[in-house]
Structures are given as structure tokens and as C-alpha cells.
Amino acid sequence: MKIVPALLLLVFLATGACKKDEPAKEPQTEQPVTQTGELKIRVTTVNGIGDTIADNEGVKVTLQTGATATTDAQGVAVFPDLPYGSYAPSLLRTGYEGPPVAILLQNSAQLADLPLVKHSDYKLNNLQCQAFTANVINLYFNVNMPIPSGKVLKIAVLTHSAAPTAASYSSADLITTNTETVSALNIADLPDLKAYLKTIVQGSVFYITAVPVSYGLYKNNITVKPSLLGESVYAYSTIQLIKNW
């Protein structure tokens, strides 16, 4: 009668030994699901005097991924099934430009409004500037053609610390005029100009540039300073000055 328990013990020990020899199974992890959404970009077209116009159809929009879409009659380009993330659209139409901007897609459906701006047909002649004191900096110029009645021409006033280029400036402000001749316009209180001049010492050389723009200054989230949109296709007018105070 003692043989049966002994046999049962041997079977139990053998079974336990087999189980110990089996490799442990690794826990199964679920693969993350890529979230996607639909990005709509609505384009608003601005003409050379800064007015919005209805011609928003047929604008080609390209993402940095290579995806492209064309705006419909409402000016909307649609990109479906995009993985969540950052996208930098380029708006393409001859004679126009869009802003440098990054759009963060993080919803199943998202709409972004962007301007598409025609380059200004205006140019400035006979630009002069005189820096007398911190409170008096006078600007003079002529506009090359009439400004329509009831409209204003936007002009970007840029400050440079060295010989200027189109893409390099230290400060940027916006002024407007509805006349073709501007005499002794005091620009000393322009906020960016004023702030910049406080950073340089007496006797420093700086440059003032004036250029007509259709849209103005666009504050984007890529560069640390505002970008010009719709600047004149003609050469910039620039004056070298000295900080006398």
C-alpha cells in the first residue's frame, strides 16, 4: 500500500520538472496606433494694394512631406489622413507669396487660415532720412504712382545694423500713406525702431530701409522676427545714418 503514494510523488516531481524547463513567455505589448487627421488650409488672396479678393481657387499647396493639394472655389485645400505632427505648407502662385509657418496637426479635423499675397507694384523714389535726436527722425520719399482714393499704401520701415539685405534686418515697423509725397514724417516713435536704437551706443552707424508691401508684417512661428509679405519687386531704398544722441 506504500507503493502508490511513492509513485504519485514521482509523477508530481516529474511534472514540476517539466514545467520548470518551459521557457517563460514574454508579455505581449500592444503596438501604438498612429493618430491621423484631416488638415484643411483656407487661402485668402490679397492684391497689390492690400485688399482681399475673391480669386482663391487653383492655388497649389505643398507640404514638406511632398503631399500636394489645390484649393477649391472656397479657397480650401484638403489633406486627409495625415499623421499627427508639424506641417509647413507652401502656397504656390506666380507673383504671389505665402507666409513661412508651421501648423501643428493634433486633431481629427483642423482648419488653418493663411494669406496669399501679391507682390506690391509700388516703389519709392527719392528716399531721404535725417536722424536729429531720439525724438525726431524724419523720413521723406515719393511714391511712383497714384494711390487709389480711400486706400492707403503700406510701407515697411526696416532697421539694419550693417549693410542691409532683403532677408536681414534688426527691426521692422509698418507705416501707411494715402499721398504720393511724404515729407518730414517723424518715425522716431515706431516701437521696434525705438527699441533697437536704445541698444546701440552714440555714434553707431545704422541703416533705414523703406519698402512698399501689400500685406505688411506677418508674425510666424518659425522665425523669431516678423516676415515681410508682398514686398515690392523693385530694389529697396536704403539710407545710412548715425546715432547722434
FENTA-V456921 format. One record per backbone hydrogen bond with DSSP energy under -0.5 kcal/mol. NH is the residue of the N-H (numbers start at 0). CO is the residue of the C=O. If there is no record, write none. Layout:
# FENTA-V456921
<<NH:CO> <NH:CO>>
This chain:
# FENTA-V456921
<<4:0> <5:1> <6:2> <7:3> <8:4> <9:5> <10:6> <11:7> <12:8> <13:9> <14:10> <15:11> <16:12> <17:13> <18:14> <19:15> <20:16> <21:17> <21:18> <33:31> <36:81> <37:107> <38:36> <38:78> <39:37> <39:109> <40:76> <41:39> <41:111> <42:40> <42:74> <43:113> <44:52> <45:115> <46:50> <49:46> <52:44> <55:53> <57:70> <58:55> <59:57> <59:91> <60:68> <61:89> <62:66> <65:62> <68:60> <70:58> <71:75> <74:71> <76:40> <78:38> <81:36> <83:34> <84:104> <86:102> <88:86> <89:61> <91:59> <91:89> <92:90> <95:92> <96:116> <98:114> <100:98> <102:86> <103:101> <104:84> <104:102> <105:103> <109:37> <111:39> <113:41> <115:43> <116:96> <117:45> <118:94> <119:229> <124:141> <127:139> <129:137> <131:129> <131:135> <132:135> <135:132> <137:129> <138:184> <139:127> <140:181> <141:124> <142:179> <143:122> <147:145> <150:147> <152:176> <153:151> <153:212> <154:174> <155:210> <156:172> <157:155> <157:208> <158:170> <159:206> <164:167> <167:164> <168:166> <169:158> <170:158> <172:156> <174:154> <176:152> <181:140> <184:138> <185:183> <186:136> <186:184> <189:186> <193:189> <194:190> <195:191> <196:192> <197:193> <198:195> <199:196> <202:242> <203:200> <205:240> <206:159> <207:238> <208:157> <209:236> <210:155> <212:153> <213:229> <214:228> <215:228> <217:226> <218:216> <219:217> <226:217> <228:215> <231:211> <232:119> <236:209> <237:235> <238:207> <240:205> <242:203> <243:241>>
